[in-house]
């Protein structure tokens, strides 16, 4: 059984450091008055200065060992978790308070990783189990279509085929939504860097860009996934112009995406980010595009919201800067 190590409290460490610093000052004054007449004040001051320097260095080493090193170790652990690398738990915890905090942070990181693993395993299991019967339905539809069918039967078979195709599409976007929770696009980009790709992907849209040089805290491939989804929605709602504006606010960087399309009804606005909610089911919509965008932003500690607008739709992407 491993012996439990004694760890001082934070109050003890800080109080001891302050008392030690104050004690060194008083001890230095008393020693200078006592040794000055015997050694000479210059020699006594030099000797006391060296002693105080060594004692201060010892106190500094204790503070580094008990406070600074554990904080850096915990920061490195958090960075490993954020970058989806195998984290090494801190080897040094310092004071009692830092030990308790580090243990809670490590437990929270493990709980989050287990939760993501559970979601991924559930998604994989569902898609695997449903894929087989859907494939069988598709094969049966092909066999029926090869035979002679009345117009009514042909219409029914077409509906069955459309249903199985829709199920396959839903399974695909369900996998994408789960993967978006884990995707990491670390880095920065600007609207000026993204504009050429967006203009190429959406030639029917004209663009207005504000704050094109502001650094957005997400790599270009990831932010393009989000913006392409929003612009595809704009096109489907008959928009011809889209405005992209990067705006600095206290503690956040906001990216506003607005269009001149038909807009979003108040009733639908409250449900936009619900999985599988769509108003275009008959046109092949899966209702998972905005869910994937939200999950991808959440993986980067960012968020997305829909705001009221006089014309068209207005979305805000919110990136914390602290």
Secondary structure by P-SEA (a helix, b strand, c coil): cccbbbbbcaaaaaaaaaaaaaaaaaaaaaaaaaacccccaaaaaaaaaaaaaaaaaaaaaaaaaacaaaaaaaaaaaaaaaaccccccccccccaaaaaaaaaaaaaaaaaaaaaaaaaaaaaaaaaaaaaaaaaaaaaaaaaaaccccaaaaaaaaaaaaaaaaaaaaaaaaaaaaaaaccccccccccccaaaaaaaacccbbbbbccccccccccaaaaaaaaaaaaaaaaaacccbbbbbbbbcccbbbbbbbccccccccccccccccccccccccccccccaaaaaaaaaaaaccbbbbbbbcccbbbbbbbbcc
